[in-house]
Amino acid sequence: MQFPSISRSVLQPAGPGGTVAGRPEPESDELPETTGRGSYHYGIARMLILENLHAQREAALACQGRTGGAGGELTLDEARELISEKGYFGVQQTLTRIVKFVVAIAGNNPAKLEQVRRGIDAGYREVLAMGEGSMPELCRQTHLAVRYKLDAWAANLEVALTGQGGASA
């Protein structure tokens, strides 16, 4: 089975949004002044969530008999399998892939974690814009689960680095 591909034309900025998982989204996709590889973490996280949620969205649309592009290449059974609870683009497998990767690239660095969070939110907004503000519930659940896992990881990181619990946890 081939997985849906993503057209590079969908990689346009989506613009500002509201809140995600109770945290305000950045007002802009622009990065703060950083040196070194700070923007690398933002870009990698953005592309990772963008590609995964876009493929999830396409499979979910194919299950509804609608297509938004590559989803038209999937059969109904393939699409259902992909987004099933144990499927490659199901919430748990997608969450695991994204979180493992972004935690690895952020390391134990809170500044890199913040870049990753901003990238995750920017990618989500871009996928949301592709659907003109409409998003399958599966994609929303995945995004919230990723944010929840990153928040939990950040709280554990703060405890490990300072020996104290976070004020926001």
C-alpha positions, 0 to 999 in steps of 0.5 A: 500500500502506498501512503499519500504524498503531499504536494509542496503547494500546501506548505503556505503559512496559515496565519494566526489562530486561537488556543490549542490545548489551553495554551495560546498559539503564537500570533505569528509563524515568525521565529524570535531572534535565535542563534545557531539551530533554533529555527531548525527545531521549529522547522522539523517539528512543523514539517513532521506534524504537517505531513502526518496530519495532512496524510491523516486528513486525506485518509479521513476524507477518503473514508467519508467519500470525499477527497482533498488530493492524494486521498483519492488514490486510497480505497475505502478499506485502505483509508479505514485501515490507515486511520483505525485505532491501530493504523499507521495514521491512527492517533496513537501511532501518529502521536508516538512517531511525532513525540519520539522524534521531537523529544529526540531533537529537542533533547533536554533543552527548554528553549528547543522544546519551545521551538518544537511547540511553535512548529507543531502549532504552525503545522497544525494551523497549516493543515487546518487552513488546507481544509478552510477551517474544517478538520477531521476530529482524528486530526484534532485529537492527534494534535491535542494528544501531541500537545499533552505529551509535550506538556507532560514531558516539559513538566518532567524535564523541569523537575529533572533540571530544577528539582521542582515541579512546574508552575503550569503543570 
